[in-house]
């Protein structure tokens, strides 16, 4: 998978969690990306942000040591750009 493929996959998983179609992150990467996405959407889309938080917290409740700082999520390459994640996810959710 290319970095764009991974980005597209994670965006679709974020959108699914934000719209309530996905109740829990499946792994550490998803849980941390969901958590970051929820912080980015909190002021613009509070309901979607809350669902992302819940999906990440369900994972972290069983794997608390997997929680990373937002900067680590970016350093790990799980998110290419924080503003890009916010903008692309917002656009995807508005068209959903």
C-alpha positions as CSV (number, residue, x, y, z in Angstrom):
1,X,0.0,0.0,0.0
2,X,1.2,3.5,-0.8
3,X,1.0,6.3,1.8
4,X,-2.0,7.7,-0.1
5,X,-3.7,4.3,0.0
6,X,-3.1,4.1,3.8
7,X,-4.4,7.7,4.1
8,X,-7.5,6.8,2.2
9,X,-8.1,3.7,4.3
10,X,-7.7,5.6,7.6
11,X,-10.0,8.4,6.4
12,X,-12.7,5.9,5.5
13,X,-12.3,4.2,8.9
14,X,-12.5,7.6,10.6
15,X,-15.6,8.5,8.7
16,X,-17.2,5.2,9.6
17,X,-16.4,5.8,13.3
18,X,-17.6,9.4,13.1
19,X,-20.9,8.4,11.6
20,X,-21.5,5.5,14.1
21,X,-20.9,2.7,11.6
22,X,-17.8,1.6,13.5
23,X,-17.9,1.3,17.3
24,X,-14.2,0.5,18.0
25,X,-10.8,1.1,16.6
26,X,-9.2,-2.2,15.5
27,X,-5.6,-1.4,16.4
28,X,-3.2,1.1,17.9
29,X,-2.8,3.1,14.7
30,X,-6.5,3.5,14.2
31,X,-7.2,4.3,17.9
32,X,-4.6,7.1,17.9
33,X,-5.7,8.5,14.5
34,X,-9.4,8.5,15.7
35,X,-8.3,10.3,18.9
36,X,-6.4,12.9,16.9
37,X,-9.3,13.3,14.4
38,X,-11.8,13.8,17.3
39,X,-9.7,16.6,18.6
40,X,-9.6,18.2,15.2
41,X,-13.3,18.0,14.7
42,X,-14.5,18.9,18.2
43,X,-15.4,22.5,17.4
44,X,-16.8,21.9,13.9
45,X,-18.6,18.6,14.3
46,X,-19.1,17.8,18.0
47,X,-21.3,14.7,17.5
48,X,-18.9,13.1,15.0
49,X,-15.9,14.0,17.3
50,X,-17.7,12.3,20.2
51,X,-18.2,9.1,18.3
52,X,-14.5,9.1,17.3
53,X,-13.5,9.6,20.9
54,X,-15.7,6.7,22.0
55,X,-14.3,4.4,19.3
56,X,-10.7,5.3,20.4
57,X,-11.5,5.0,24.1
58,X,-13.0,1.5,23.6
59,X,-9.6,0.4,22.2
60,X,-7.5,2.3,24.8
61,X,-9.6,0.9,27.7
62,X,-8.1,-2.5,26.8
63,X,-4.7,-1.3,25.6
64,X,-3.8,1.8,27.7
65,X,-0.1,1.7,26.9
66,X,-0.9,2.1,23.2
67,X,-2.0,5.8,23.7
68,X,0.4,8.2,22.0
69,X,0.8,11.9,21.9
70,X,-0.5,13.6,18.8
71,X,3.0,14.5,17.7
72,X,3.9,10.8,17.8
73,X,1.0,9.9,15.5
74,X,2.5,12.3,12.9
75,X,6.1,11.2,13.6
76,X,5.0,7.6,13.0
77,X,3.7,8.6,9.6
78,X,0.1,7.5,10.5
79,X,-1.1,11.0,9.5
80,X,0.7,12.9,6.7
81,X,-0.5,16.3,7.8
82,X,-2.8,17.4,10.7
83,X,-4.5,20.2,8.6
84,X,-4.9,17.8,5.7
85,X,-6.6,15.2,8.0
86,X,-9.0,17.8,9.4
87,X,-9.9,19.2,5.9
88,X,-10.2,15.8,4.2
89,X,-12.3,14.3,7.0
90,X,-14.5,17.3,7.3
91,X,-15.1,17.3,3.5
92,X,-15.8,13.5,3.5
93,X,-18.3,13.9,6.4
94,X,-20.1,16.8,4.9
95,X,-20.7,14.8,1.7
96,X,-21.7,11.7,3.6
